Amino acid sequence: MNITLSIDEQIATRAREAAKKMGKSLNQAVRDYLEQLAGGARRNQQWAQFEERCLRSGAKLNGWHFDRDQANER
């Protein structure tokens, strides 16, 4: 799908320069942003659902706590 945007020429120039520094075209940078924007709402909803399931689970840690040294044992 093609979308036409109206923006200030100076903003477009600065945005194009910023995209170039990222190794992207302005078109690719906008496409990436829109994909992130569209997926962000879904991720927030999924995270909220996960959090709700965790809170309702009734799981108990029974004194267990995270131990960095134990987690990094090889």
N, C-alpha and C positions, 0 to 999 in steps of 0.2 A: 504494500500500500504506500502510496506517496502522500506526503503531508506538506502543505505550504505554510510557512511561518513568516510572520512580519516582526522584525526586530530592528533596533537601531543599528546602523552600519558600524559604528565604533564597537558596539558590543559584539557583533559578528566577527569583526577583525580580531578583537582580543580573545574571543572564544576559539577562533581558528588557530591562533598562536598557541593557546593553552593545549588544544587538542594535538597540535603538532609536537609539542613537548612530550606528550604521552605516546607519541608514535601512532597517532590516529588522525583520520580526517575529521572535520567537524561533523559530517554526516554520521560517521561511526560513533563519535562521542555522544551525539544526540540519541542515536539508536540504542546505545548501551544504557544511557540514562533512562530512557523510556522503558526498556526491559526491566531495569532495576525498580523503577517506580511501580510498574504493573505487578511485579513479583513481591514487592515489599509489603503490600497490603495482605497478600495471601500468607506470607511468612508470619506477619504479626498475628493473623487469625489462627494459624497453626500453633504458634507459640502459646497463645492464650488458651487454646484447647488443651495443649499439653500440660500447662501449668494447672489448669482446673482439674485435670485427671490426677495429677500428682497430689494436689491438695485434698481431693476426695478419696485417695487410695487408702488412707489409714495406715500407711507403712510406718514402721518404727525403726529407728537406727540403734536402739538399745545401747547407747553409749559409744557407738562407733563414730570415729571422726577421721577425716582425711589425713593421711600421713605421707608427706612428699617423699621422704626417704624410702618408705615401703613401696610406694608407687613406682619409683625409679630403680628398684632392685632389678638386677639382670640375672 
